[in-house]
Amino acid sequence: MTGRKIEIFDLLPEEAMKVIDDLGYKFLESRGYNTTRAAESKSQMTKLKKALRVNGEELKYAAAIEKETKAILIWFELYRGKERVATSEGIKFMPKPSEGGGNGRGDREERTATASDDRV
């Protein structure tokens, strides 16, 4: 069976995307990047991407799912080549309560992925 690989963003509601984007922009701003209007303006987004490229840096998101609670954790990491040079604060999304509950082990399943082109 062939199909599209499920991304962490597929598990979150659309409203969460703005919160995640805001976290990324806040992180880049704290690192000295001009993020003004980057979310609304394609030209400003292009300037931001160019500034990252000029500095030899790449923004990636990282995500983990807590097996016990099924909470989704997301944070950003800034890389210069293969070296991680900075890590943002994280944000945690809790699932709506459902019947059954978790498996009680408390393990984390972690996956790191590169941000897509439509995100910084």
N, C-alpha and C positions, 0 to 999 in steps of 0.2 A: 504494500500500500504506500503510495507516495502522497505527500502532503506538505504543507507549509509548517515549518517549525514554530511552535508557540513561543512568543516573546513574552517577557515579564509584563510589558505594557498591555498585552492582550488580556491580562487578568485584572486590570484596573479600570474603573469607570473613567469616562472622558473628563470629568471634572478634576480628576487627579493629575492630568497632564499639565494643566496650568501651574499647579502647585510644584510639580517636578521641574518644569521649566524655570519657574521663579527661583527655586533652590539653585539650579545651575547658573543662572544669571547673577544671583547674589554671590555665589562662590567666585565666579570669574571677576566680578567687580572687586571683591576683597583681594584679589590677586593683581589688581591694577588695570584690568581691562575695562574699556568703555562699553557698557552694555545698554546705554541709553537708547530706547526705542528699538532695540534689536528684535524684540518679539513681534513688533508691528511692522517693521520696515525691512523689506528684502535687501535694500542697499546697506542699511546699518548692519544686518546679519552678515552680509558679504564682507564688510569692513572688519567685523569681529572675527570672522573665520580667517581673514587675511592676517590680522594681528597675531592670532594664535600660530599660524603657519610661519610668519616672520620670526617669531620667538622660538620656533622649533617645538611647539607644545601642541598637545592633543588632549581634548576633553573626552573622557569616557565615563559611562555610568557603570555602577556596580550594583548588584541586587542579590538579595538572599531571601529565602522563604523559611520562616521558623516552622519546623514540622509540627510542633505541638499546637501552636496557636493559629498557624497558617497566615500569620502576619507577613506582609511584604515590606522589606526594608530596601530603601534606595538611597544611594549617595553618589557623589561624583569624585573622580580622581583625575588629576592633571598629570600628564606624562610628558617627559622630554626624552624622546627616543624610547627606550625600554625602561627608563627609570621613572618611578612614580615620585613626583616632586611635591605633591600636596593632595590632601583629602578633605572633602567638604564635610559639613555636618550631615547627618542622615535624616531621613523622614520615614516614618513607619505607618503603613496602612493596615488597619485591622479589618478582617472580613466581618460581614454581618453575621450575627449568631445564627447557627443552624443546628438541626438535630444531629446527634451523634458525637461531635467533639473531635479532639485531636487524638493522636496515638499515644500520648503520654511520655514519649521518649525525650523530648526537649532538644533533639538534634536540629542542626541547621543544614539546609541544602543551599549551597552558595554557587552563584554563577556570575561571572563578570562578562560584560559585553560592551562593544563599542557603540556609542550613540549613533543613531541614524543621521543621514544627511540633512533631514529637515529639523533636526535639533542641533544645538550648539555642541 
